[in-house]
């Protein structure tokens, strides 16, 4: 007997908290190379329009560990955009001349969910690009 109630198909949201995402080609406007820095999502919770995300950037400058940044944000299911805001930084070497600051970040999750493309950082995420990807915790070169 049909009840006339349509059932929604289960949502296919990405599992962003699986593995780590390694930044590639992450050179800022001053020429500093932040490649091999890592973003790890520590949690994700489903919302009506996507996901709420929490995570940590582990920042490397010229492959030297500089510190970490706590981030929170969201994944927008309709556009596949990840939008993050930094909330706190911790420096590995408090005596270092290199100082991290909390930032804003955005990227698009690729259709295969193995890479992030069109990455941006800065106020309102201007044209400061990076690429990152993940396969089971192993970094891969991502296309943009």
WOUR-V572599 format. One record per backbone hydrogen bond with DSSP energy under -1.0 kcal/mol. NH is the residue of the N-H (numbers start at 1). CO is the residue of the C=O. Records with the same first field share a line. If there is no record, write none. Layout:
NH = CO + CO
//
This chain:
16 = 14
18 = 15
21 = 39
22 = 133
23 = 37
24 = 131
27 = 25
28 = 32
31 = 28
34 = 26
36 = 23
37 = 34
38 = 58
39 = 21
40 = 56
42 = 54
43 = 54
45 = 52
47 = 50
51 = 75
52 = 45
53 = 73
54 = 43
55 = 71
56 = 40
57 = 69
58 = 38
59 = 67
61 = 64
62 = 33
64 = 61
66 = 59
67 = 59
68 = 90
69 = 57
70 = 88
71 = 55
72 = 85
73 = 53
74 = 83
75 = 51
76 = 81
77 = 49
80 = 76
82 = 107
83 = 74
84 = 105
85 = 72
86 = 103
87 = 70
90 = 68
92 = 66
96 = 93
105 = 84
106 = 120
107 = 82
108 = 117
109 = 80
110 = 115
113 = 110
116 = 132
117 = 108
119 = 130
120 = 106
122 = 104
125 = 122
128 = 126
131 = 24
132 = 116
134 = 114
135 = 138
138 = 135
//
